[in-house]
């Protein structure tokens, strides 16, 4: 269960054909997800919230992601995670990323400041009192900013089944290659009714974030919001699933086929 929020955030990452278009989100947007193990055991919750702030005299969106275990699982494996990103309101490239987690006693407290012009990541590992500077790819994304970058720039209308979507991402102390394969459209049964969705299969191309036996699937709404409706990870034993449970502050209408 230690990857509950990591699965939710990381798999929403990619790149194919991009162009500037109408923003898919706005300040005040908020999502809540419910986590379940093997589709029946309540595992936890996660939230994502968008705020407008100023960082080093730059106008930014500040997104906070939280994840925590609940119910029976909480008693033998407690998770309390917090992820934050500060990214440019126009270009949606990140300037700062925060990871503060406690997963069954395994803790991390990391702050990363990005210099996009010099292509550097300034990593401050607060827990271990260690600082380092690491070279990055141009216009590097973090695991949270990636989601918002793609919602604004990914041209989903030209995707064909089998297309691969790629992006460069920085996480903790490493550069990662990440891709999604587009699997097609699906009408998904949700808590809100039946929703037209786009289905993807995420792959980690470099690094050690996921084990080989974990097969991930992602569904996003086929509308201007590009909401993450469901994320499923097939594990060695059972599966872990995140379903969108509630939301507010959407910029565009949320289309439901059947209630």
Protein Blocks (a to p, Z undefined) as FASTA:
>chain_A
ZZmmmmmmmmmgcdfddcddddfbdehiacdddddeehlacfbdcddddddddeehiacd
ddddddddehjllmmoccdddddddddfklopafbdcddddeehiacdddddddfknopa
cdddfknopacdddddehiacfklmmmmmmmmmcfklpcehiacdddddehjaccddddd
debjcddddfkbccdddddddddfbdjfbcfklccdddddddfkopafbdcdddfeocdd
dddfbdehiabdcddfbZZ
